[in-house]
Amino acid sequence: KMTTTLMRWRPDLEAASTLYEEAGIKLRAQGRKQEAMIAFEKSAEANEGTSNEWHAGKHFEVCAGLARDVGTPAEVAAYAERACAAYCTAGRAQTGAEALGRCAKMIDEKDGDAAVHLFLRACEMLEDEDKHVYVADYYRAAGAVRMRQEKFTEAAEVMMKLGAACDVSDSKQTQCKAYLSAVIALLYGGNGVDAQATYSDCSEVANFQSTEEQKTAYALLGAYRDADVDAVRAAVSSSACVGFLEAVFARAAKKLPLPGHHMKEMSMQMGGAGGVMSAGESFLGESDGA
């Protein structure tokens, strides 16, 4: 539809956005999702043209949901970014971040890297808005994806970021779980040295000190330093907090130590029995703790 002015014809974008939306709804009901996606995209763009950014964001999110079914993860991510930008232009940055998180969940099994990017972008936006209290679900989701991808160091990094955010929002329980999860992720990946260093960093945080999570992490690291398989299992089975971690980290803890873990080698690297305790010291007598 065109409307006139004294000088020229111009498109009636408001009417167009409504018509495209109605078409998208009918096409979606008929199962013609590809065409529906195009119609909703056009409706969103028409809304942008009339500075109705809120509705543009909503329709770009609808496009993302349709792209999950008939498109690619890259298309879902692209629509998510467009929805987020529209919400931000409307002055609703938190809604934009939440849109990224919702869309990330649509693709976390198909394209983990793209999903993690969206999850972490959502966290960054919320933190920029001083809304650290809302980031936990997105960090946990990103950490779970990294664990499924067997990117254990990155999983630990994500959980450490969650811990830092919790320090700002004073979410003590979530923070302690995040720090224990980081240690577990690194041990699961066979990286005792970084697990030990991570624990050392976490132990500087007052909220973590003398908690059940801190005691569990300490017991696990001590068992790995001693190359004591039974002690590792006992540290997990006797813990009152492991079962309350995000499921992927709880499962990982219950599998420790993995059959592929070279316990004696990890012990030596961590400065435990059978390794060099400090510079200038001799090797200790070897024990067959593995």
N, C-alpha and C positions, 0 to 999 in steps of 0.2 A: 504493500500500500504506500502511496506517495501523498504527501501533503504539500500545499503550495505556500509560497511567500510572495511578496511583491517582485522579487528578483529571480527566484528559481524554485524548482521542485526539490524536495528533500525527502528521504525515506522516513517512514513512521516506525522508528525502532521499537517503541513501546508496544505497538500493535504486533510487530513482527515477533518480538520475544514471546508474547502470549500465544501466538499461532504456532510457533516452533515448539513451545512447551506442550501444547495440546497434541501436536503431531507426535512428539516423542512419547507421550503417555500412551497413545493409541498403538504406536508401533511396538512399544515394549510389551503391551498386553497381548499383542499378536505373536510375540516371540521373535520379532524382527529386530534383534538387539543392535546389529551393526547400524541399521538405518536410524534406530532410536538414538544411538550414541551421537550420530551426526546432527540429528535434530536438536538434541539437548545442548550440543556444543554451539550451534548457531543461536539458540536461545540465550545462552550465556554471553556470547559475544554481543548480541543485541542489547542485553542488559548492561554490559560494559559501556556500550555506546551512549546509554542514557544515564550513566553514572549510578546505576543501581547495582553496585558491586556485591552487596549481600546476596542477592538472588543469583548473580553470576557465579559466585562461589558455590552456592548450593547446586547449581546445574552442572558445574565442572565436577563436583563430587559425584553426581549421578553418572556422569560420563566415565569416571574412574571405575565405578561399580560395574558398568556395562563392559568396559574394557577388560576387566578381570575375566569375564566370561567369553568374550569374542575377540579380544585384542591380545596384546603382549604386556608383560610386566613393565616394559619401558613406557608404554602408553599410559598405564595406570599411574606410574610415577610422574609423567609429564602432566597429566590432568590434576594430580595431587598438588603439584607445584603451582599450577594456574589457579586452582581453588584457593590455595594458601595466599597467593598474591592478591587475589580479589578480596578475600576477607581482611587482609592487612590494609588494603586501600580503604576499606569500609571502616577502619579503625578497630577491628576485632582481631588483633594478633593472636590472642589465646585460641580463638576458634580456628584460626589458620593453622596453628600448631597442632590442634586436635585433629584437624582434617588430614594433616600429614600422617599422624599416628594411625588413624582409621584406615587410610589407604595402604600404609605399610603392612598392616595385618592382612590385607588382601593378597599380598604377593610374597609373604615371608617364607613360604615353602617352595615357591617357583624361582625366585631371584633374591637370595638372602642378602647379597651385597646392596642391592637397590633398596630393600626393606630397611636394612640397618642405616643406610644413609638418611632415609626419611625419618626413622625413629630418632636418630641423633640430631637431625635438624630441628625436629619438634622440641627436643630437650633444650637445645641452644636458644631457641626462640622464647621458650618459657622462662629460662634463666635470665635472658636479657630483659624480660618483663618483671623480674624479681618474683617469679611464681615457681620457685624451686619445689614447693610442696606437691606440684602436679606432675613431676617428671618421673617418678618411680616406676610406673607401669611401662613407660617407653624404654627406660634403661634396662629394666628386667627383660623385656621382650627382645631388645637388641642383644643382650648377653646370651639369652637362650638360643637365638639364631646362630651366634658365633660358636656356641658349644656344639650345635648340630652340624655346623660346618667343619668342626674339629680345628677351629682357629682359637686355641685355648688362651694364648697370650692376649689376643684381642678381646676375648670374653672377659678376662681378668681386668683389662684396661677399662672396659665399659663399667664393670662393677665398682671399680675404684672411682670413676666419675660419679656414679650414683652415690657412693659414700660421701664424696665431697659436697654434692648437692644437699644431702641429708644433714651435713654439718651446718649448712646455712639455715635450713628449715627446722633444725633441732629434732629430726625424726630419728631418735636413737635406735629403736628396734630395727628399722629398715637399714640404717647405717651399719649396724653390727652384722646383720645377715649379708649385706653386700660385701663387707670385708672378708668374712669367712668364705663366701662364694668365690672371691678372687683367689684366695689361697688354694681352695679346692680345685679350681680350674687349672691352675699352674701345676699342681701336683698330678692331676689327671693327665696333663700333657707331658709328664716326666721331667718337669723343670723345677727341681727342688731348690736350686740357687735363687731363682727369681721369686719362688714362693716364700722363701725365708726372708728375702729383702723386702717383699711386699708386707709380710707380717711385721717386720721391724718398723716400716713406715706407719702401718695401722696402729701399732702399739703406742705411738706418740699422741694418738687422739684420745682425749680423756673419756669420751663416750664408750670407747671400745675396751678400756682397761677393766679387768676383773669381771668381765661378762662371761656368760656361758660360751658365746661364740669365740671369745679370745682364748678361753681355756681349751676349747676343742681344737682350734688352730695350733695352739702351742703343743698339745698332745700329739697331733698328727705330725708336725715337723720334728718333734723329738723322736717319734717312732721311725721316721724316715732317716734321721741322722744316725739312729742305732741300727738301721737296716733290719728292723724287726717287723716282719709281716703280721704276726699276731697282734702286736701292739697297735699297728695301723688300724686293723679291723676293730680292735677293742675301743680305740679312740672314737670311731664312728658309732659303733653299736651302743656305747655308753653315753653318748652325747644326747642331751635333752633338746638340742636345737636343730640338728641336721634335718630332721623330718619336716621342719617348718620353712626350709629354704625353698626357693623356686624349684619346681619339680626336676628340671634338667640338672641342677647342681646337686640336689639331694640324691638323685640316681647315680651321679658321678661319684659322690662320696662313698656310697655303699658298694661301689665296685673297686675301691682302692684296696690294695695296690693292684694295678693291672698286670696281667701275666707278662707283658712286654717290658715292665719296669725292671731295670737292673738296679736292684736295691743297694748292693754294695758300692756300685759306681756312683749312684746318687748320694749315698752317705759320704763318700770321699769328697765329692764336689761340695757338699754342704759343710765340710769340716768335721764330720762325725767320726765314729769308730772306724778305723781302717784308713782314715785320711789324714792329711796334714792339719793339725789343730791351729797352728799359726806359723808365721814365717820363721824359719830357723829350726823348727821342731822336726824330729824324725817321724817317719811313719810309725803308727802304733801297731801292735801285734794284730794280725788279721784274724777276724772271726768269721764264721760261716753263717752270719745272721740272715742272709738272703735265702 
